Amino acid sequence: MMPLALLSPGESGEIVSVNVPLEKRSGCCGQCNGERHHKAQRGEEMGLRAGKVVEMLHNGAGPLLLRIDDARIALSRGMAMKISVRRIQ
């Protein structure tokens, strides 16, 4: 396993785990239940969950560009370092 951010352009990986903090912040939206916060929920909405296959399209300066299913998403390097993938040959 390796962090998603270490895939090279053209490489694909299967998401094994998403290690985003699941915490409630003070002054939050009022809809958080203490189990999840916005980043984790947004990641799931974009398809970042265990079992999904992602392809690295761009891994240079700035955000990473990924393909998940038929969608292309931009993701910060910090967030991508918290997602573990198994490289697909």
C-alpha positions in Angstrom: 0.0 0.0 0.0 1.0 3.6 -0.6 -0.4 7.1 -0.4 -2.5 8.1 -3.4 -0.3 11.2 -3.8 2.7 8.9 -4.8 1.0 7.5 -7.9 2.6 8.7 -11.1 0.5 10.1 -14.0 -1.0 7.2 -15.9 -0.9 4.8 -12.9 -4.0 3.5 -11.3 -4.7 2.3 -7.8 -7.6 0.7 -5.7 -8.5 2.7 -2.6 -7.8 0.7 0.5 -8.6 3.3 3.2 -9.4 7.0 3.6 -7.8 8.3 6.8 -9.5 11.7 7.1 -10.2 12.9 10.7 -13.8 12.3 11.7 -14.2 15.1 14.2 -16.7 17.8 15.0 -15.4 21.3 15.1 -16.9 24.1 17.3 -18.9 26.6 15.4 -19.7 24.0 12.8 -22.7 23.9 10.5 -24.9 22.4 13.2 -25.7 19.3 11.1 -22.6 17.3 12.0 -23.3 14.4 14.3 -19.8 14.0 15.7 -19.0 11.0 13.6 -18.1 12.7 10.3 -17.1 16.1 9.3 -17.3 17.9 5.9 -14.0 16.6 4.4 -14.8 13.0 5.0 -18.3 13.4 3.7 -17.3 15.3 0.7 -14.6 12.7 -0.2 -17.3 10.0 -0.2 -19.6 12.1 -2.3 -16.7 12.4 -4.9 -16.2 8.6 -4.9 -13.2 8.5 -2.6 -14.0 5.3 -0.7 -12.5 1.8 -0.3 -12.8 -0.4 -3.3 -12.9 2.4 -5.9 -10.2 2.5 -8.6 -8.6 5.8 -9.3 -6.3 6.9 -12.1 -3.7 9.6 -11.6 -4.0 12.1 -14.5 -1.7 14.9 -13.2 0.7 14.9 -10.3 2.8 18.0 -10.5 2.7 21.4 -8.8 -0.7 22.3 -7.3 -3.7 20.0 -6.9 -3.6 16.4 -8.2 -6.0 15.5 -11.0 -7.7 12.1 -10.7 -10.2 10.1 -12.7 -12.8 8.1 -10.7 -15.4 6.3 -12.8 -16.3 8.8 -15.5 -15.4 11.9 -13.4 -12.3 14.0 -13.1 -11.6 15.5 -9.7 -8.9 17.8 -8.3 -7.5 16.9 -4.8 -5.0 18.6 -2.6 -1.7 16.8 -2.0 -2.4 16.8 1.8 -5.7 15.0 1.4 -4.2 12.6 -1.2 -1.5 11.6 1.4 -4.3 10.4 3.7 -5.7 8.0 1.2 -4.1 4.6 0.9 -4.1 2.8 -2.4 -2.9 -0.5 -3.8 -1.2 0.1 -7.1 -2.8 -1.8 -10.1 -0.4 -3.1 -12.6 
